[in-house]
Amino acid sequence: MDIPTLTAWIRARAELLRTACDRGATSTELAVLAGALLVGAGLLVVAIRAKLMEKIGIINGG
C-alpha cells in the first residue's frame, strides 16, 4: 500500500467521522482509523530508514 493512497483514505474517513457527529463514531471505526495511522507511520519509518541506509552505503562505499 502506498502512502498517498493511505493518506487519502485516512482523510476521507476522518472527514466522514467529523460530518457524522449525530450518529457518533463507534470504537471499531476509531480503532480502524488508529490502525491506519500506525500503518502509515510504519511505512514512513521504513522509507526513511531505507533512504538513510542507502546514503550510508554510498558514504562507506565511496
GIZI-V304251 format. One line per field, one symbol per residue. phi: phi as a letter, one per 40 degrees, with the letter a starting at -180 (. if undefined). psi: psi as a letter, one per 30 degrees, with the letter a starting at -180 (. if undefined). A space follows every 50 residues. Layout:
BEGIN
phi = ???
psi = ???
END
This chain:
BEGIN
phi = .ccccccccccccccccccbcccgbccccccccccccccccccccccccc cccccccccccb
psi = kleeeeeeeeeeeeeeeefheeflkleeeeeeeeeeeeeeeeeeeeeeee eeeeeeeeeef.
END
